[in-house]
Amino acid sequence: MGDNEQKAMALMAEAEKKLTQQKGFFGSLFGGGSNRLDEALECYKRAANMFKMAKNWGQAGKAFCEAANLHSKGGSPHDSATSYVDASNCFKKVDPNEAVSCLLKAIEIYTEMGRFQIAAKHHQSIAEMYENEANDLQRAVQHYEKAADYFRGEESTSSANKCMLKVAQYAAQLEEYDKAIQIYEQVATSCLDSSLLKYSAKEYFFRASLCHLSVDLLNAQHALEKYSEQYPAFQDSREYKLVKNLCEHLEEQNIEGFTDSVKEYDSISRLDQWYTTILLRIKKQANDNPDLR
């Protein structure tokens, strides 16, 4: 055990001793209970930082949790929430589940205080942990949706849209295409109301079109017409032309033509993993059900 860890363990023991004294007979008889609470709190915080210096992230997280509990008992909800966030940042390095648990406690405090913007950001952080650490897309989606709800309530439309685009991305990957389409269309429509964001609508209409194509060819053709009416510039885009070509190839059961169109587009504008996954599904579906219209 290193020097910093030994100091941290000594501080934890000192904090517990002060709390025991604070509860005891002499503490109640002669007062000074709140002072001992403050001293114990200071010990836990110092211990947490010592553990951090020693890179003992689990113990650092536990020390911050102890501090959070004492802040809560002392009637300092904001400080309690801050300590839970500090604990989460430590646990994130060794125990993602514990990191999520600490953030949920912080979120509960922030929502009670009406601090919905901060609560939204922490829901976003939880979603990212499920996304990156646990690869649990269902739970990531749930927390992105909660974050979006809180952002919308605080009139942070761009932050809400950013979260909902993540929901749409994963909904499509989970084959919940109707949900993905609805979100992409909503976000695209909101982009059209802004001269700065208008160009982004092209990508979201493109994604929605491919989701339509994953479900039904005729729906995809109707969607292309609708999107062109909403955003005439979309009709001149390479994305529109690709989807239109894909529809024609599927109608003619021309899988080779479908593949060539995708390759041609990809040679100029690189398709990321999401697009590749969706397009391969559409191609496989056409191969498996050649007469499906």
C-alpha positions as CSV (number, residue, x, y, z in Angstrom):
1,M,0.0,0.0,0.0
2,G,1.4,3.4,-1.0
3,D,1.8,6.4,1.2
4,N,-1.3,8.2,-0.2
5,E,-3.4,5.1,0.4
6,Q,-2.2,4.8,4.0
7,K,-3.0,8.5,4.6
8,A,-6.4,8.0,3.0
9,M,-7.2,5.0,5.2
10,A,-6.2,6.9,8.3
11,L,-8.5,9.8,7.3
12,M,-11.4,7.4,6.7
13,A,-10.8,5.9,10.2
14,E,-10.6,9.5,11.7
15,A,-13.9,10.4,10.0
16,E,-15.7,7.4,11.4
17,K,-14.3,8.1,14.9
18,K,-15.6,11.7,14.7
19,L,-19.0,10.4,13.7
20,T,-19.1,7.9,16.5
21,Q,-18.1,10.6,19.0
22,Q,-20.8,13.0,17.6
23,K,-23.4,10.3,18.2
24,G,-22.2,9.5,21.7
25,F,-23.3,10.8,25.1
26,F,-20.7,13.5,25.5
27,G,-21.3,14.8,22.0
28,S,-25.0,15.3,22.8
29,L,-24.3,16.6,26.3
30,F,-21.7,19.3,25.4
31,G,-22.8,20.1,21.9
32,G,-20.3,20.4,19.0
33,G,-22.1,17.7,17.0
34,S,-22.3,19.8,13.9
35,N,-18.6,20.7,14.2
36,R,-17.7,17.0,14.3
37,L,-20.0,16.4,11.3
38,D,-18.0,19.1,9.4
39,E,-14.7,17.6,10.5
40,A,-15.7,14.1,9.4
41,L,-16.9,15.5,6.1
42,E,-13.5,17.2,5.5
43,C,-11.8,13.9,6.3
44,Y,-13.8,12.0,3.8
45,K,-13.1,14.5,1.1
46,R,-9.4,14.6,1.8
47,A,-9.4,10.7,1.8
48,A,-11.2,10.7,-1.5
49,N,-8.6,12.9,-3.1
50,M,-5.7,10.8,-1.5
51,F,-7.3,7.7,-3.0
52,K,-7.5,9.4,-6.4
53,M,-3.9,10.3,-6.2
54,A,-3.1,6.6,-5.5
55,K,-5.4,5.7,-8.4
56,N,-7.6,3.6,-6.1
57,W,-10.7,4.6,-7.8
58,G,-13.1,2.3,-6.0
59,Q,-12.1,3.5,-2.6
60,A,-12.2,7.1,-3.8
61,G,-15.7,6.6,-5.0
62,K,-16.8,5.2,-1.7
63,A,-15.2,8.1,0.2
64,F,-17.1,10.6,-2.0
65,C,-20.3,8.6,-1.3
66,E,-19.7,9.0,2.4
67,A,-19.3,12.7,1.9
68,A,-22.5,12.8,-0.1
69,N,-24.4,11.1,2.7
70,L,-23.1,13.5,5.3
71,H,-24.0,16.5,3.1
72,S,-27.5,15.2,2.8
73,K,-27.8,14.8,6.6
74,G,-26.4,18.3,7.0
75,G,-29.1,19.7,4.7
76,S,-26.8,20.6,1.8
77,P,-28.5,18.8,-1.2
78,H,-26.4,20.6,-3.9
79,D,-23.1,19.6,-2.2
80,S,-24.5,16.1,-1.8
81,A,-25.3,15.8,-5.5
82,T,-21.9,17.2,-6.4
83,S,-20.2,14.5,-4.3
84,Y,-22.3,11.8,-5.9
85,V,-21.1,13.1,-9.3
86,D,-17.5,13.0,-8.1
87,A,-18.1,9.4,-6.9
88,S,-19.5,8.5,-10.2
89,N,-16.5,9.9,-12.1
90,C,-14.2,7.6,-9.9
91,F,-16.4,4.5,-10.2
92,K,-16.6,5.0,-14.0
93,K,-13.0,3.8,-14.2
94,V,-13.6,0.5,-12.3
95,D,-17.4,-0.2,-11.9
96,P,-19.8,1.3,-14.5
97,N,-22.9,0.0,-12.6
98,E,-21.8,1.8,-9.4
99,A,-21.1,4.9,-11.5
100,V,-24.6,4.8,-12.9
101,S,-26.1,4.3,-9.4
102,C,-24.3,7.4,-8.1
103,L,-25.5,9.6,-11.0
104,L,-29.1,8.4,-10.5
105,K,-28.8,9.6,-6.9
106,A,-27.5,13.0,-8.1
107,I,-30.3,13.2,-10.7
108,E,-32.9,12.6,-8.0
109,I,-31.5,15.5,-6.0
110,Y,-31.2,17.8,-9.0
111,T,-34.8,17.2,-10.1
112,E,-36.1,17.8,-6.6
113,M,-34.2,21.2,-6.7
114,G,-35.7,21.9,-10.2
115,R,-32.2,21.8,-11.8
116,F,-33.5,19.9,-14.9
117,Q,-30.7,21.0,-17.3
118,I,-28.1,19.4,-15.1
119,A,-30.3,16.3,-14.6
120,A,-30.6,16.0,-18.4
121,K,-26.8,16.2,-18.8
122,H,-26.3,13.4,-16.3
123,H,-29.0,11.2,-18.0
124,Q,-26.9,11.8,-21.2
125,S,-23.8,10.7,-19.3
126,I,-25.6,7.5,-18.2
127,A,-26.7,6.8,-21.8
128,E,-23.1,7.2,-23.0
129,M,-21.9,4.7,-20.3
130,Y,-24.5,2.1,-21.4
131,E,-23.6,2.9,-25.0
132,N,-19.8,2.6,-24.7
133,E,-19.1,0.5,-21.6
134,A,-21.9,-2.0,-21.5
135,N,-23.1,-2.0,-25.1
136,D,-26.7,-2.0,-23.7
137,L,-28.5,0.0,-26.4
138,Q,-32.0,-0.4,-24.9
139,R,-30.9,1.3,-21.6
140,A,-28.9,3.9,-23.5
141,V,-32.1,4.7,-25.5
142,Q,-34.1,5.1,-22.2
143,H,-31.7,7.6,-20.8
144,Y,-31.3,9.6,-24.0
145,E,-35.1,9.9,-24.1
146,K,-35.2,11.1,-20.5
147,A,-32.4,13.6,-21.2
148,A,-34.3,14.8,-24.2
149,D,-37.5,15.3,-22.2
150,Y,-35.7,17.4,-19.6
151,F,-33.8,19.4,-22.3
152,R,-37.1,20.1,-24.1
153,G,-38.7,21.3,-20.8
154,E,-35.8,23.8,-20.4
155,E,-36.2,25.0,-24.1
156,S,-32.8,23.5,-25.0
157,T,-34.1,22.2,-28.4
158,S,-30.7,21.6,-30.0
159,S,-29.6,19.4,-27.0
160,A,-32.9,17.6,-27.0
161,N,-32.6,16.9,-30.8
162,K,-29.0,15.7,-30.3
163,C,-30.3,13.1,-27.8
164,M,-33.3,12.1,-29.9
165,L,-31.0,11.5,-32.9
166,K,-29.1,9.0,-30.8
167,V,-32.5,7.4,-30.0
168,A,-33.3,7.2,-33.7
169,Q,-29.9,5.7,-34.5
170,Y,-30.3,2.9,-32.0
171,A,-34.0,2.4,-32.7
172,A,-33.1,1.6,-36.3
173,Q,-30.3,-0.7,-35.2
174,L,-32.8,-2.5,-33.0
175,E,-35.1,-2.7,-36.0
176,E,-37.7,-0.3,-34.5
177,Y,-37.9,1.5,-37.8
178,D,-41.2,3.4,-37.3
179,K,-39.8,5.0,-34.1
180,A,-36.6,6.0,-36.0
181,I,-38.5,7.4,-38.9
182,Q,-40.7,9.5,-36.7
183,I,-37.7,11.0,-34.9
184,Y,-35.7,11.7,-38.1
185,E,-38.7,13.4,-39.7
186,Q,-39.4,15.5,-36.6
187,V,-35.7,16.6,-36.3
188,A,-35.4,17.3,-40.1
189,T,-38.6,19.4,-40.0
190,S,-37.3,21.4,-37.1
191,C,-34.0,22.0,-38.9
192,L,-35.9,23.4,-41.9
193,D,-37.1,26.3,-39.6
194,S,-33.5,27.4,-39.1
195,S,-31.4,28.9,-41.9
196,L,-28.2,27.6,-40.0
197,L,-29.5,24.1,-39.6
198,K,-31.4,23.7,-42.9
199,Y,-28.6,21.8,-44.6
200,S,-28.7,19.1,-41.9
201,A,-32.2,18.1,-42.9
202,K,-30.8,16.3,-45.9
203,E,-29.0,13.7,-43.7
204,Y,-32.1,13.1,-41.6
205,F,-34.4,12.7,-44.6
206,F,-31.8,10.3,-46.1
207,R,-31.7,8.2,-42.9
208,A,-35.5,8.2,-42.7
209,S,-35.7,7.1,-46.3
210,L,-33.5,4.1,-45.7
211,C,-35.5,3.2,-42.6
212,H,-38.7,3.3,-44.8
213,L,-36.9,1.1,-47.4
214,S,-36.1,-1.4,-44.6
215,V,-39.9,-1.8,-44.1
216,D,-41.6,-1.3,-47.4
217,L,-40.5,-0.2,-50.9
218,L,-43.7,1.7,-51.7
219,N,-43.5,3.6,-48.4
220,A,-39.9,4.6,-49.3
221,Q,-41.0,5.9,-52.7
222,H,-43.8,8.0,-51.1
223,A,-41.5,9.3,-48.4
224,L,-39.0,10.5,-51.1
225,E,-41.8,12.5,-52.7
226,K,-42.9,14.0,-49.4
227,Y,-39.4,15.0,-48.4
228,S,-38.8,16.6,-51.8
229,E,-41.9,18.7,-51.3
230,Q,-40.8,19.7,-47.8
231,Y,-37.2,20.5,-48.8
232,P,-36.9,20.9,-52.6
233,A,-33.1,21.0,-52.4
234,F,-33.2,17.4,-51.2
235,Q,-34.1,16.3,-54.7
236,D,-30.8,17.5,-56.1
237,S,-28.7,15.7,-53.5
238,R,-26.7,12.6,-54.0
239,E,-28.5,11.0,-51.1
240,Y,-31.9,11.4,-52.8
241,K,-30.6,10.0,-56.0
242,L,-29.1,7.0,-54.3
243,V,-32.4,6.1,-52.5
244,K,-34.3,6.6,-55.7
245,N,-31.9,4.3,-57.6
246,L,-32.1,1.7,-54.8
247,C,-35.9,1.8,-55.1
248,E,-35.7,1.2,-58.8
249,H,-33.2,-1.7,-58.5
250,L,-35.4,-3.3,-55.8
251,E,-38.5,-2.9,-58.0
252,E,-36.6,-4.6,-60.8
253,Q,-35.1,-7.3,-58.4
254,N,-31.7,-6.1,-59.6
255,I,-29.5,-6.9,-56.6
256,E,-26.3,-6.3,-58.6
257,G,-27.5,-2.8,-59.6
258,F,-28.3,-2.2,-55.9
259,T,-24.8,-3.1,-54.9
260,D,-23.2,-1.1,-57.6
261,S,-25.2,2.0,-56.7
262,V,-24.1,1.7,-53.0
263,K,-20.4,1.2,-54.0
264,E,-20.5,4.2,-56.3
265,Y,-22.0,6.5,-53.6
266,D,-19.5,5.1,-51.0
267,S,-16.5,5.8,-53.3
268,I,-17.3,9.5,-53.1
269,S,-19.1,9.9,-49.7
270,R,-17.9,7.2,-47.2
271,L,-20.8,5.4,-45.6
272,D,-20.4,4.8,-41.9
273,Q,-21.2,1.7,-39.9
274,W,-24.9,2.6,-39.4
275,Y,-25.6,3.1,-43.1
276,T,-23.7,-0.1,-44.0
277,T,-25.7,-2.1,-41.5
278,I,-29.1,-0.8,-42.7
279,L,-28.2,-1.2,-46.4
280,L,-26.9,-4.8,-45.9
281,R,-30.2,-5.6,-44.2
282,I,-32.2,-4.2,-47.1
283,K,-30.1,-6.2,-49.6
284,K,-30.5,-9.4,-47.5
285,Q,-34.2,-8.9,-47.3
286,A,-34.4,-8.4,-51.1
287,N,-32.4,-11.6,-51.6
288,D,-34.5,-13.6,-49.1
289,N,-37.8,-12.3,-50.5
290,P,-37.3,-11.5,-54.2
291,D,-41.0,-11.0,-54.9
292,L,-41.6,-8.7,-51.9
293,R,-42.8,-5.3,-53.0
